Amino acid sequence: MNNRELVMKTSELSGIGYTDCEKVLKALEKVMSDELEASKGAKSIFEKLYNLMTILKK
């Protein structure tokens, strides 16, 4: 799945417009990137990803 497909599918499933979904996903990518850069080691990275997915499921 490429970026365009991800935005389209997210827009479709959420009912939020394409442009707004694109902005949110870009912001999420930035947040995740910053968090992963700040992580110390692989275990920490996976813990952060797991925690993020747990938050997003709520």
C-alpha positions as CSV (number, residue, x, y, z in Angstrom):
1,M,0.0,0.0,0.0
2,N,1.5,3.4,-1.0
3,N,0.8,6.7,0.8
4,R,-2.0,7.7,-1.5
5,E,-3.8,4.4,-0.9
6,L,-3.3,4.7,2.8
7,V,-4.8,8.2,2.8
8,M,-7.7,7.1,0.6
9,K,-8.5,4.1,2.8
10,T,-8.2,6.1,6.0
11,S,-10.6,8.7,4.6
12,E,-13.0,6.1,3.5
13,L,-13.1,4.3,6.8
14,S,-13.2,7.4,9.0
15,G,-15.5,9.5,7.0
16,I,-13.0,12.4,7.1
17,G,-12.0,14.2,4.0
18,Y,-9.0,13.2,2.0
19,T,-7.1,16.4,2.7
20,D,-7.7,16.3,6.4
21,C,-6.6,12.6,6.6
22,E,-3.5,13.4,4.7
23,K,-2.6,16.2,7.2
24,V,-3.3,13.9,10.2
25,L,-1.2,11.0,8.8
26,K,1.7,13.3,8.0
27,A,1.6,14.6,11.6
28,L,1.4,11.1,12.9
29,E,4.4,10.1,10.8
30,K,6.4,13.0,12.3
31,V,5.4,12.1,15.8
32,M,6.3,8.5,15.3
33,S,9.6,9.4,13.7
34,D,10.6,11.8,16.5
35,E,9.7,9.1,19.1
36,L,11.7,6.4,17.3
37,E,14.7,8.7,17.0
38,A,14.5,9.3,20.8
39,S,14.3,5.6,21.5
40,K,17.2,3.8,23.0
41,G,17.5,0.4,21.4
42,A,15.2,-2.0,19.6
43,K,13.2,-3.1,22.7
44,S,12.3,0.5,23.4
45,I,11.2,1.1,19.8
46,F,8.9,-1.9,19.9
47,E,7.5,-0.9,23.2
48,K,6.7,2.6,21.9
49,L,5.1,1.2,18.8
50,Y,3.0,-1.2,20.9
51,N,1.9,1.7,23.2
52,L,1.0,3.9,20.2
53,M,-1.1,1.1,18.7
54,T,-2.8,0.6,22.0
55,I,-3.7,4.3,22.2
56,L,-4.9,4.3,18.7
57,K,-7.3,1.4,19.3
58,K,-9.1,3.3,22.0
